[in-house]
Amino acid sequence: MSTVAICQSNYIPWKGYFDLIQRSDYFVFYDIVQYTKNDWRNRNKIQTAAGPQWLTVPVQNQYLGQPINQVKIADCAWQAKHWKTLQQNYYKAPYFSRYANQIGAIYQKEWKYLSELNQEFITTLCNLLQIKTKLVKAETLVMSDDRNQRLIDICHYFNATDYLSGPAAQSYLDIGLFKQHGIEVQWMQYNHYQPYTQRYQPFEHAVSVLDLLFNTGPDALTYL
């Protein structure tokens, strides 16, 4: 008996993304699907004294339908800017110094593909959050071309009895087909999170998990 979650990689995702991961036995990076502009794939927010601020990775979206794992990063100038912005806004946070080396090291590397950058951040953050879920790339698996059957194929690969999905998928997921294959679909809920002590007010849930990590440190998982 196991639970699988499948999701596109996002840039320094919010805490709900890691909640989805930690509630699963296997988490599949679904970066074989189409890249979407102005979405969470290449940007996220952090909390600042002026309110939430976007951090955006510049990308080359070369053609319509381009899969996420083929999207290239446009340049490297953003890296120093993002890290400086994080330092300026979190250096006084209680646990910034505890995690600064691990996070800062990612910004020091050279990145060609957005997917590789995102997955490196997510893997590192899972380790820092002490999330033990197995992380897998979808492109390493054999699956159908059909949207629903492809997800079922992934679940079968891991002998999953449960598929955990974000609520947005309710508009297209064929629940009956999953049941035919002996897989129960579970829906994530994101309305139960308790606030923690942020440096800046008013409190904001919808920011990168880095905010939670820098402010709560080893207690971060208790807020998921």
Buried (B, 14 or more C-beta within 10 A) or exposed (E): EEBBBBBBBBBBBBBBBBBBBBBBBBBBBBBBBEBEEEEBBBBBBBBBEEEBEEBEBEBEBEEEEBBBBBBBBBEEEBBEEBBEBBEEBBEEBEBBEBBBEEBEEBBEEEBEBBBBBBBBBBBBBBEBBEBEBEBBBBBEBEBEEEEBBBBBBBBBBBEBEBBBBBEEBEEEBBEEBBEEBEBEBBEBEBEEBEEBEBBBEEEBBEBBBBBBBBBBBEEBBEBB
